């Protein structure tokens, strides 16, 4: 049995990570001062949207309470907002009825004149 030698690794400098992400973000006009951590906040908020509790999100990101509340999660109490809007709090996903409507073509052409091109 032939044993492969361990793969040699090379240090990856922070700037080698930050600069390409910065270029990718600036190309479509996105500005962020958290280039290397930009996905941390969005992934934490997406987990909150599907009703993961804060402890689960915090453990997944290995964040302490101060970090997760101050940097990654919004202060919106989603269950309370859903309840006040008349939605059941036990439903993870919901659909608004107007999102399922198919507007008439005449209205679409008024809103988006180049729709047929």
N, C-alpha and C positions, 0 to 999 in steps of 0.2 A: 504494500500500500504506500502510495506516494503522498507525502504531506506537503501542501503548498506553504511557502513562507508567508508570514503575515503581510498584508498589503501595507505599503508605505503610505503614510498620510502627510499632508502638508497643511500647515496652518492657513486658515481662510481669514483674511483680514476683514475687519468690520466694513471698511470702505469698499471692499470687493463685493460685499453683499448690498450695502446701502445705495451705491451709485447706480447700478442697473435697475433697481426697484424705483429709484427717483426718476430715472429717464422714462421708464414704463408708465409711471403715474403722470409725469408732466406732458407726455405726448398727447393724451386726450384732455389736458387741462385740469388734472386733479392735483390739488395742493394738500400736502400733509406734512406736519413736522414729526410724524411717527412713521417714517418710511419702512423700517424693518419690522415694526409691530402693528402695521395698519390692519392686518387681518385679525389680530387678537380681539380688538373691540367688536368688529362686525361678527365674528364667530360667537363671542359671548352674548351679544344682543340677539342673534338668530337662535341660539339655544334658549334664551329667555322667552322668545316669541312662541316657541313650541312647548312652553311650560316646564322647562327644566328648572329645578329650584336653584337658588343661589349657591348653596353648598356644593351641589354637583358641578356647577360651572366653575366655581372657585377651585375645587379639587382638580378638575380637568386641566385648567390653566396653571395650576400650582401658584395661585395668587393668594395673598392675604386679604382680609376683609377691606382694609383701607385701599389697596390697589384696585380690587375689582369694583368697588363702589365709586371710587374717585375717577378711574380712568376708563373702565370698560363697559360698565352697565349704565343705562340711563336711570333716572330716579322715578320713572313712570311705574306705578303699581298696576301692572297689566290686568290682574284679576279684578281689581276694583273698577278699573275703567270699563272692562267688558261687562261687568255686572251692572254698572250705572247706565251703559248703553243698551241694556236689555238682552244681552247675549248670555247664555249659560256659561258659568265659569269652568265647567268640567269639559267643555268642547275644546280641543286643541287647535283645530282649524275651522274656519267658517267662511262662508261665501256671501257676499252682498248680492242681492237680487239684481241690481242694475248692472252688475258686471257680466251677467249672463244674457243680457239683451242684445239683440242684433239690430242696430239702428238702420232705418231705411237708407238706401243708396243716395237719395236726393239730399238728405241731411249730411251724409258723409262728404258729398261733393261740395257742399257749402262750407264745411269746416276744413276740408283738405282738398282744395281745387285740383291738385295734381294727382289725385288718387288713381285715376284711370291710366296714367302714363307709365 
